[in-house]
Amino acid sequence: MDIKRIQKLFFERKAAGMKWSKQHKRELTVAAVAIASLFVVAFVAYSLFAPSNDDGGNQVDNQTDTSTLVFRHPLTGQILDWTGGAVPNGPMALPFVYGVMIENSAEAWPLVGLDQAFLVIEAPVEANIPRFIAFFSDDQDVDKIGPVRSARPYYLDWNAEFNAVYGHVGGSPEALDLLRSYGTYDLNEFYQGEYFYRQNGTRYAPHNVYTNSEELTQATEELIKVYEIVEGDIDYGVWTFADDKPTTGTPISFDLDWSEGATYDIAWEYDVTKNAYVRNQKATSYFLENNADAIANNVVVIETTVTVVDAMGRRHLRTIGEGNAILFQNGNAIDATWKKSSKADRLRFYDANGDEITMNAGTTWIEVVDDLGKVTRR
């Protein structure tokens, strides 16, 4: 992401009078960040976007030196450049989020845009073929996203975490019913085709529908009118972020055997130079267009109940509640628990002591499986 551009957009929102909701004002907190060096220099950093650890009240920092203030992007935790000057009066507006369904059948390769999403969740659909929901912020410029495919019910619960605009091409009967009952900001190519395009000639239906940031932004402007979206309607929880700290031990990579066949098996390789993980689709070298790499600063594999519900092989996945997980970051593998108390709540991860795990700033991928035994650490 262009950090300077993000900062500019946030301050433009602030100047226009846009604010956070009351919930996020309660989540405003002060985070202590210590930087150890040969000079043993320490300072306190104030993050506008870190969730509070108290019961609703704000922790207030009495420091006055604005040169040490740290502002993090609420979706990635990336530090926004601060050039000093006056401190903004209160928290800044949350950006809109777009959730886009992207298929992962072999016929659709190479895919495009996944490498630019701030969060990707991969889960199975019919025939245990994985499909993605990729999340983008409205302060990003992504030239091409797709192929865009149809909706499934459980992806709507993950989309609801951000109150996101949901881009898709049709969907299962249950998913289409839920879109209406959830009140999701629905962007369906069947009815709003002007915000999508089909790449004909080299690609064939249903693997040829695409969109981009410009189209999503234009669509959102219309959806704001249709749904009468007002200040405070876009409201979502944020994770606690920190700068990454590579392991001093032996780093861990892992394989994920997705299904009985090997077509969709993947490997997440730890790259010590980036302190991040690179996703490899074992069956192909052209998973992403232009040989782009899917790189994640956090990779989480979560285990949940998966049930086949009809003759078409459609599935139900349990998205609410809690379950076992493994969180990979900094070259470490953390045995964890995932929790999500309602469709609108953020999916969060906790260590063996019950403490919420701080996420590395950057990109996160979540793999959803029915059995953590499919993970092989190495």
N, C-alpha and C positions, 0 to 999 in steps of 0.2 A: 504494500500500500504506500501511497505518497503521503507521508506523515505531515508535511507542511500543508498539503491540501486539506487533509482531515482537520487539522487545527483551524485553518481558515474557515471551513464550513461550520465548525462548532461555534466559533466566535460570531459568525454571521447569524447563526440561529439565536445566540444570546442577544445580539443587538436587536433582533427582530422581536424580542420579548418572549421567545419560546422557553419553556421551563420543563423541569422534571415533574413527575407526579408526586403526590405526598408520600407515597411508598418509597420512592427513590430518595426523597429528601431525608427520610429516616435512615436510608442506607448510606448516606454520606458519612464518611469516616476519615480518620487520620491513620495512615499506615506508617509505621516506623521502618525505615530502610537503613541498614548499617552497611557501609562499604569498608571492608578491611583491606589495608594495603601496608606497604613497608612503613608508611607514615602514620598508620593507625588513625585514619581520618574517619569520623562518623558524622552523619547528619540525619535529620528527620525529614521524611518525604511525605507530602500530603497528597493523597489520591482522591480525586473527586468521584471515582467510580468503584472503589472497593466497598463491598458490603459490610455493614456494621456488625460487630460482635456483641453489641449490647441488646437490650430489649426494645429498642426503638428510638432512644435518644441519640443525639449526635455527640460524638467526641470532638471537642474543639481544641485545636492547636493554638497556643498563644505565641507562636513564633511570628516574627515580623519581617524576617529576611526573605523576600520573594525570590531571590536568586536560587534558593534550594527547593522551591515548589516543584512537584512532579505531577503531571497530568497524564493519565493513562486512557487509551481508547477503551470504551466500555465493553466492546465485543472481542478485542484481541489482547488487551492489556499492554499494547505497544505504547511506549512513552512518546508523548507529543512534545515537539520542540517548544521550549519556553524561553522567551527573549527578555523576560523581566517586565517591568512596568506594573500597571495597576492589576490587582487580582480581580477576576470576574466576580460580580456580585451574585453569589449563589451558583448552584450546579447548572450545567449546560444541557441542552436538549438531547434526548436519545435519538440516534439515527433510525430511519426506517430499515427494516430487514426484509429481504426477499428470500423465500424458500422455493427452490426450483427442483422438480422431480427430474432426475437424469437416469436413464437406463444404463444397464451394464451387461446386456446380452452380447455375446461375441459378435453377432451381426452388426452391432452398433459401433464397434471399435473402428477408428480411434475416437474417444470422447474429447470434449473440449470445455474448458472453463473450471473444471474441478480443482485444478491447481491454484486457482485464485480465490476460492471460497475460504471464508474464515473458519467455517465449521462444516464438516461433511459427516453424515450419518449413513451407514451402509447396512441394509437389512434385507432378508430374503422375501421374494414374492413367489409366484407360481413356479413349480419345478425346482424350487430352492435356488433360483437364479437371483443374485443380489441386485438391488436397485438403490440409488442414492437419493437423499434430499440434501442439496447443497445450499448453504446459506451465504448470502452476499449482503453487504451493507450499502446503503444508498450513497455513501461517499467513495465508492469504488467505481472504476471504469473497466468494464469487462466487455471485450469486443464480441465475444461469441460464447454461448452457453448451450450445451445439449449433447446428444439428442434429448429433447424433452419428452417425457412419457406420462403415463396415466397415474392417477391418484390411488392410494390405498389407505385404509382407515388409520393405521398406527402412525403413519407419517404426519397425519393431521395433529396428533398429540404433541409431537416434537415441534411442529410448526407453531403451535399455539403458545409455546414458551416465549416466543418473540412477538406474538400478535402480528405475525409476518404476512405480507402479501404472498399468496400461494400460487405458483405458476405450474400448470400441468396441462395435459392433453386428455380430456375425458377422465374416466376412472371407473372403478368397480361400483355397482349399484349402492353398496353400503357407504363407500367413501363419498359419493355424490350426495347421499342423504345427509351424512354428517356435516358436509360443507355448509349445508343450509342451516342445520340445527346449531352448529358451533358459531355461526355468524362470522366465519372466516372471510378475510378479504380475498375473494376468489378470482383468480385470473385463469380462465379455462379457454384454451385455444379454440375449442369448438364454437364458442360464442364471442370470443374477443381475439379473433385471428389476426387482426391488424397489428398486434403486439408480438407476433411470432412470424417466422418465415420458413418456408420449406426449401431445402437444398436439393433440387432435382437434377437428374443426370448422373451424378456420381453417388447419390444416396437414394434409397428407396423407402417408401412408407412401410412400416411406421417409424423407421429409424432416421427420419430426415427433418425433424422439426427443431428449430433453434430460436433463441432469443438473445438479448444482450442488455447491458445496463441502461442504454438509452431508451430502449423499448419499455423496460420495466419501470423506469422513471416516469415516462409518459403515461403508462397505464396507471401508476399510483396516483398521479394527478387527477385522473378521472375517477378512480376508486374513492378518493377523498371526498369527491362531490356525491357519488352514489351512496356511500355509507355514512355521509355527513360526519366525517372524522374531525374531531376537535382536539385542542390541546389537552394532553393527559390521556388520550385514548391509547396511544402507543406507550406501553408500560411493560417492562420486563425486568426480571432479576439479572444480576451480573455475578460473574465468578470473581473470586479473589485471585489476582495475578501477581507474579514476581518475575524478576529476571532469572534466566536459566543459570544453573550451576552444574556443570558436567560432573559425572561421577569420578571419584578417584580410584575406583575399583575396576573390575573387568566389565565392560559394557555388555548389555544384553540386547540381541535382536530376536525376532521371532517369526515363525511361520504360522499361517492360519489355513487349515484345510477346510475350505468352505463347504464342500458337499462331497458326495461319493465319487464323482468324477473329478478330474484334476483341472478342468477348464477354468474354474473360478478361484482356484487356490492362489493365495498371495503370500508375499514375504515382505516384512517391514525390516529394512536394514538400517541399523544405527550408523550414522555418519558422524564420526568424532570431530571432524573439522567444522561441521555446522551445529553440533550438539542437537541433532534432529534426526528424524526417521524418514527414509525414502521408501515409497511403496512400489513394489514390483509385482506385476501380474505375471505369474509363472508361465502361462501358456502363450504369452505374446510379448513382443518388444514394441508394439505400437498401440499400447493402451490409451495414451493421450496424444492428441494432435500435436504435430511439430516436435515430437519426442520430448515433450515437457515432462518434468518430474513432479509427482505428487509428494510434497514434503510436509511433515507435521512436527510440531514442537511437543505435542502430546498425542498419544494414541491410546485409546481406551477400548478394551474388549469387554462387553457386558453380556451376561447370561440371563436369559429370560425364557418364559414359556412360549413355545411356538406350536400352534394348532392348525391343521388343515381343516377348512370349514365347508368346502363344497367340491363338486365333481370337477370344477375347473382348476382345482388345486390352490385356490386362494387361501390365504393364511390370516390368522389372528395372532398378534404379538402382544404380550402383556407389557404395557408401557408405564403403568402406575404401580406404585409400591416400592419394593426394593429387591435387590438380588446381588449375586456375586459379580465381581469385576476384576480385571487386571489393568492397571494404569502404567503405561510406559512413558517415562520422561527422564531426561538427563542420563540416559543409558541404564537406568534402573527399572526394575519391574516391581510394582507395588501391589500386593494383594489388597483388594479394596471392596467396598460395598457401594452400589449405586442406589440412589433414592430419588423418587419423584412423587410427590404427594397428590398432585392433581395435574390435569392436562396443561394448565396455565403455568405451573411451577417449573423452574429450571431443573433439568437433570443435573444432579450433583454427586460428588464422589467423596467417600470417607475412608480413613485409614483404620487400622485395627483398634486404635484407641477411641474411635468415634469422632475424630476431628476431621473437618472438611479439608480436603487436599487442595493446596494452592496450585493453580495451573501455571505453566510456563507461558509467558507472553508469546503470542504468535498464533499459529494455526492448530486446530484440533480435529482429529478424525476419531469417530466412534464406530466400532464394528459390533453388530448385534447378532449373537448366535444363541443356539439352544443348549450349548454345552461347552464350557471352558476347556474341556478335554481336547477340543479342536486346535488349541493353542500349543505350539511347541517352542519353548524358549531355547535359545542357543547363544 
